């Protein structure tokens, strides 16, 4: 049996769509209610029961402070070991993201898997194109002020990452011990984003972005998001896919630029119109 965790999240829900209707798949969520769903709550480690699971697709629960995320992932891996799970497929963060503060729990989890008794595969996902729609959306005046500088991001459509995760989890033996870097095949900068959104690009400063974020973000979120801007502006995340994503998909990846525009919260009028 294959168990997929985190199916109520953005990535997990897309993975679940690819695997829906299969009798050999279960879908883990805190509040199960749909077909094939079972309760999986990493914040309740004593209740984690992976008995009968052959493959665990561990969708990262990366929303939170480092210690909380590490505790969640550690509980999941320990439960997998106790239950005799054969293989864990883990959705991690691209190696280029080591400059990002939220990389630490991912690297910790990768190390925990390497030191475990389990077979494993690591999917190092690049930053979502859909995230760019949140971080670099045009304002009401039709201007993108996200502090991306002249940097570029090899963003990847979340749908592609979900499909790869489903494919690998259905045939884990073919991918045992592999670490796959999964990023987009084209690096996007502020100018390209603005052109696609019918907007103008006039990047602001990191300090301005920090001030704007601090009003409604969780305490841990602001430094995470500001560091993401900084990493993109420093051009640390611009190296495009070298063929791994395309090979695992067996097709041309979706356009990250299209994923960005369709995920924008609203369409902006063109400047001056």
Number of C-alpha atoms within 10 A of each C-alpha: 16 22 23 28 29 23 22 16 14 12 21 23 17 21 28 23 13 16 20 14 12 10 10 13 19 24 26 24 21 17 12 15 10 9 10 17 19 18 17 24 19 23 16 11 17 10 12 18 15 20 13 13 19 18 26 25 27 23 22 21 19 18 11 14 13 18 10 16 23 21 15 21 27 19 19 24 21 17 20 25 17 13 16 17 22 18 25 26 26 25 24 27 26 20 19 17 20 16 15 21 15 24 18 18 25 26 16 16 23 21 11 17 24 14 9 14 17 18 18 24 27 25 21 22 25 26 22 23 26 23 18 24 21 14 20 23 26 27 16 12 14 21 22 24 22 24 25 28 22 13 20 23 27 25 32 31 23 22 19 27 27 21 20 21 29 22 16 20 24 17 11 24 15 11 16 17 16 13 17 19 21 29 34 33 23 18 21 22 21 25 19 16 23 22 12 14 26 18 24 22 23 15 18 14 14 18 11 13 19 15 10 12 17 14 10 9 12 11 13 14 17 19 18 14 19 20 18 22 24 20 22 23 22 15 19 18 26 23 17 18 19 13 14 15 23 19 12 18 16 10 10 12 19 16 16 25 24 15 21 24 21 15 17 19 11 14 17 18 16 16 12 7 7
